[in-house]
Amino acid sequence: MSRPSLLATHPLFPEARTLLNARCDVEYWQRPERPSRAEFLKQVAPKDGVICLLTEKIDKEMLAAAPKVRIAANVAVGYDNISLPDCTSRKVVVTNTPGVLDETTADFAWTLLMCAARRVEEGEALCRSGQWAGWNLDQLCGGDVWGKTLGVVGFGRIGRAVARRSRGFGMKVIYTDAIRAPEGVEHELGARYVDMDTLLASADFVTLHVPMMAGTHHLINAERLKKMKPTAYLVNTARGPVVDNEALYQALKAGTIAGAGIDVHEQEPKIHAGLVSLKNVVLTPHIASASVETRTKMACMAAENVLAFFGGQRPPNVVNPEALG
Ligand code: DGY
């Protein structure tokens, strides 16, 4: 094939552009805001492939609008923005960026956990308000982290990286997953496998690391929030719809749980208005993997997937191998 023509819905990083520009003709989305759906459909229409972010829907409509597209390279590990059945039936290869963001995301789950437990945002706001009247014995007391029980829901690469970090805090680790981890992993991380109800009832911190799919929609709902301890905290760096945000708001308001750290939201970029009004939740805008190093690696990985594909090789991170060949 001559130089394939691609749309990248982001300028990416210079390292990824250098890789791509050597072998492809790439149109890069340049504006700081995300492209509208109409702009995206128009730009992708004549292309052979697309490098997209999780903000772009790759679905039947897009595939019909861009009939030459052979690959959709998502710059994310999660690919719930992409309809795999539609891509596979059209033989469009889908790739993602697993592995490179695990440690950075785990760092951030811990950032949220610590900020929520130790009321960092409230303290920061007090410092900036000019209202701090000085040290006081019961001022902004939060919950201890050290020695507590960490409950990991979804014990894949990221869940395990979060668990590993708890060792320095002398925590107990329990986890739940559809598949139990090998004994060696449990031993290394000092992690005990339990069912979901036991985890919710026992953990002081519940951290979510499951992919978004039909079975994980509202995995944490009103009923499950009630099973958590009133002193417990919830951390979500997975996907927004894994948590019923209205139920979370009600639980935080009523004191059913003590607090939460939430990086991903049910209807991004909208954030539940109730959550915004509460002090016992730390809210961030889907930035758990947002270090320069990691985002650069993610962009390069997407570029390498595309280059392998158009070079006649199997892309390293295909999620629908049925679409190959
Ligand atoms: C992903 O990769 O799925 C994250 O949500 C963005 O890093």
Residues whose N, C-alpha, C, O or C-beta is under 5 A from the ligand:
A	BS01	DGY	A76 V77 G78 A238 S289
